[in-house]
Amino acid sequence: MDLSVFYTELDRLYGEPGSDVAGFLREALRRARLAGDGRGVAAAANELESVLRLRGELDEAEALCEEVLRVLGREGAGDDERARALINLGDVYVAQGRYATAVDAFDRAEALLGSGDAHPYEVSAICNNRSSAYRGLGRFADARSDLRRAGRLLERVPGSEGRRATNAINLAQVLLDEGRVEEAAEAIGPALEAFRTLGGGRDVHRPHALATAAQIAYLRGDYAEAARLYREAAGVMRDKLGDAPNVGALEASAARMEGLAAAGA
């Protein structure tokens, strides 16, 4: 597989609303497997895993992460590549609610990369994503500590607006878990603003930001606004990834908010 051509075509498909990105990646993965192209398998499986995780198809996403790690081991890949694969696996574990296992995966990735001096972007991703696992374990102080460290690392990374916005989402969620709703509302504002323009408003993390803002609106008792935000999140996700379990979950949340709004009218 010509990886340059593969990523160019993938970028093109991501830029076109309604494109069958998953179908393209499945076909690329099939061909790479048939050809015995380890690097091609790792590239296609890694990208497909990301799509499936965001769609909510977690069992297949986990299997693909494990396949990537096996392939990278056979190919003699460097520590940085194996660390990125472990970060992706940790993200799947978080989505599955397997928080302690996720922390272990993130810790293994960090051990491969070191202090962050050589890989500030990757280590910031570990800190950012591990904070979600710490939240699930109720370790809110550890979550905030990781988010602060991620922020410091990102100060050294040019063009990291998207990662900074993701950092803001995670901080807002920690604050919500702690019952600090107004502080969460203040924290999510920069993320909503950033994702309005990043990727033409179609960044894969925008639905997460919108859903977090919807949760804040719900806790404030503004059910109509919560419904609007959930609907917008579902629309952005469908436009980017097609119909998926997570789209249905967002629409169900919107319907519940609409019901609450109608009951209070």
C-alpha positions in Angstrom: 0.0 0.0 0.0 1.2 3.5 -0.9 0.6 5.2 2.5 0.8 8.6 1.0 -1.9 7.9 -1.5 -4.0 6.1 1.3 -3.9 9.2 3.6 -4.5 11.6 0.8 -7.7 9.7 -0.2 -8.7 9.4 3.4 -8.4 13.1 4.0 -10.5 13.7 0.8 -13.2 11.4 2.1 -13.3 13.0 5.5 -13.8 16.4 3.8 -16.9 15.2 1.9 -20.1 15.0 3.8 -21.7 11.5 3.6 -18.6 9.8 2.4 -18.3 6.1 3.3 -15.1 6.4 5.2 -15.5 3.1 7.0 -16.2 1.3 3.7 -13.0 2.7 2.2 -11.0 1.7 5.3 -12.4 -1.8 5.3 -11.5 -2.3 1.7 -7.9 -0.9 2.2 -7.5 -3.2 5.2 -8.8 -6.3 3.3 -6.3 -5.6 0.5 -3.4 -5.0 2.9 -4.1 -8.3 4.6 -4.2 -10.2 1.4 -0.9 -8.7 0.3 0.7 -9.4 3.6 1.5 -5.7 3.9 2.1 -5.3 7.6 2.5 -1.5 7.5 -0.6 -1.2 5.3 -2.6 -3.3 7.8 -1.4 -1.2 10.7 -2.3 2.0 9.0 -5.8 0.9 7.8 -6.7 -0.9 11.0 -5.6 2.1 13.1 -7.8 4.5 11.1 -10.8 2.1 11.0 -10.5 1.5 14.8 -10.8 5.3 15.3 -14.0 5.5 13.2 -15.6 2.5 14.8 -14.8 3.7 18.3 -16.4 7.1 17.6 -19.4 5.3 16.1 -19.8 3.1 19.2 -18.8 -0.2 17.7 -16.3 -1.0 20.4 -15.8 -4.8 20.2 -14.5 -4.5 16.7 -12.5 -1.4 17.5 -10.7 -3.3 20.4 -9.9 -6.3 18.1 -8.4 -3.9 15.5 -6.2 -2.2 18.2 -4.9 -5.6 19.2 -4.2 -6.5 15.6 -2.3 -3.3 15.1 -0.1 -4.0 18.2 0.6 -7.5 16.9 1.6 -6.3 13.5 3.8 -3.5 14.9 5.6 -6.1 17.0 6.2 -8.3 14.0 7.4 -5.3 11.9 9.9 -4.2 14.6 8.1 -0.8 14.9 9.6 1.9 17.1 8.4 2.8 20.6 6.5 5.9 19.3 4.4 3.8 17.0 3.6 1.2 19.6 2.8 4.0 22.1 0.3 5.5 19.7 -1.4 2.1 19.3 -1.6 1.7 23.1 -3.2 5.2 23.3 -5.9 4.1 20.9 -6.4 0.9 22.8 -6.7 2.9 26.0 -9.4 5.1 24.4 -11.4 2.0 23.5 -11.2 0.8 27.1 -12.4 4.1 28.3 -15.4 4.0 25.9 -16.1 0.4 27.2 -16.0 1.6 30.8 -12.9 -0.4 31.6 -11.2 2.4 33.4 -8.5 0.7 35.3 -7.5 -1.3 32.2 -7.4 2.0 30.3 -5.1 3.6 32.9 -2.7 0.6 32.5 -2.7 1.0 28.7 -1.9 4.7 28.9 0.8 4.1 31.5 2.4 1.6 29.2 2.3 4.1 26.4 3.9 6.8 28.5 6.7 4.4 29.6 7.6 4.0 25.9 7.7 7.7 25.3 9.3 9.0 28.5 8.8 12.4 30.1 7.3 14.2 27.0 10.4 16.2 26.1 10.8 14.3 22.8 7.1 13.6 22.2 5.0 16.5 23.8 2.0 16.0 21.5 1.7 12.2 22.2 2.3 12.5 25.9 -0.3 15.3 26.1 -2.7 12.9 24.4 -1.9 10.3 27.0 -2.6 12.8 29.8 -5.7 14.1 28.2 -7.2 10.7 27.5 -6.1 9.1 30.8 -8.0 11.9 32.6 -11.2 10.3 31.3 -10.2 7.0 32.8 -9.4 8.7 36.1 -12.8 10.4 36.0 -14.5 7.0 35.7 -12.6 5.7 38.7 -13.6 8.8 40.7 -10.0 10.0 40.9 -10.8 13.6 40.1 -7.6 15.2 41.5 -5.5 12.8 39.3 -7.7 13.8 36.3 -7.2 17.5 36.8 -3.4 16.9 37.3 -3.2 15.1 34.0 -5.2 17.8 32.2 -2.9 20.5 33.6 0.2 18.6 32.4 -1.4 18.2 29.0 -2.0 21.9 28.8 1.6 22.6 29.7 2.9 20.2 27.0 0.6 21.6 24.4 2.1 25.1 24.9 5.1 23.7 23.1 3.2 22.2 20.1 2.3 24.6 17.2 -1.1 24.1 15.6 -2.5 22.2 18.6 -5.8 24.1 18.7 -7.9 20.9 18.3 -6.0 19.1 21.1 -6.4 22.2 23.4 -10.1 22.1 22.7 -10.3 18.5 23.6 -8.5 19.3 26.8 -11.2 21.9 27.6 -13.9 19.3 27.0 -12.3 16.9 29.5 -11.8 19.6 32.1 -15.5 20.5 31.8 -16.5 16.9 32.3 -14.3 16.6 35.5 -16.0 19.8 36.8 -19.4 18.3 36.1 -18.5 15.2 37.9 -17.6 17.4 40.9 -20.9 19.3 40.7 -19.3 22.5 39.5 -21.7 23.3 36.7 -21.0 27.0 36.2 -17.3 26.4 36.1 -17.9 23.6 33.6 -19.9 26.0 31.4 -17.0 28.4 31.4 -14.5 25.6 30.6 -16.5 24.3 27.6 -16.9 27.7 25.9 -13.5 27.7 24.2 -14.0 24.2 22.9 -17.4 25.0 21.4 -15.9 28.1 19.7 -12.8 26.2 18.4 -14.8 23.3 17.0 -17.2 25.7 15.2 -14.4 26.3 12.7 -11.9 23.5 13.0 -12.3 21.1 10.1 -15.1 23.3 8.7 -17.2 22.5 11.7 -16.9 18.7 11.1 -14.1 17.8 13.5 -14.7 14.3 14.9 -14.5 15.8 18.5 -17.2 18.4 17.9 -20.1 16.1 18.9 -18.4 15.4 22.2 -18.1 19.1 22.9 -21.8 19.7 21.9 -23.0 16.7 24.1 -21.0 18.1 27.1 -22.6 21.5 26.6 -26.0 19.7 26.4 -25.4 18.0 29.7 -24.6 21.4 31.2 -27.8 22.9 29.8 -29.8 20.0 31.2 -28.3 20.5 34.7 -29.2 24.1 34.5 -32.8 23.2 33.7 -32.7 24.5 30.1 -34.1 21.4 28.5 -34.9 23.0 25.2 -31.3 24.2 24.8 -30.1 20.7 25.8 -32.3 19.1 23.2 -31.0 21.5 20.5 -27.4 20.7 21.4 -27.9 17.0 21.4 -29.6 17.2 18.0 -26.7 19.3 16.6 -24.2 16.7 18.0 -26.1 13.9 16.3 -26.2 15.8 13.0 -22.5 16.5 13.0 -21.7 12.9 13.9 -24.0 11.5 11.2 -22.5 13.8 8.6 -19.0 12.7 9.6 -19.5 9.0 10.3 -22.9 8.0 9.0 -25.6 6.3 11.0 -24.1 4.7 14.1 -25.1 3.5 17.6 -23.7 6.8 19.1 -25.8 8.8 16.7 -28.9 7.0 18.0 -27.9 7.6 21.6 -27.5 11.3 21.0 -30.9 11.5 19.3 -32.5 9.5 22.2 -31.0 12.1 24.6 -32.4 14.9 22.5 -35.9 13.3 22.5 -35.7 12.9 26.3 -34.8 16.6 26.7 -37.7 17.6 24.3 -40.0 15.6 26.5 -38.8 17.4 29.6 -39.2 20.7 27.9 -42.7 20.0 26.8 -43.7 18.8 30.3 -42.5 22.1 31.7 -44.1 24.3 29.1 
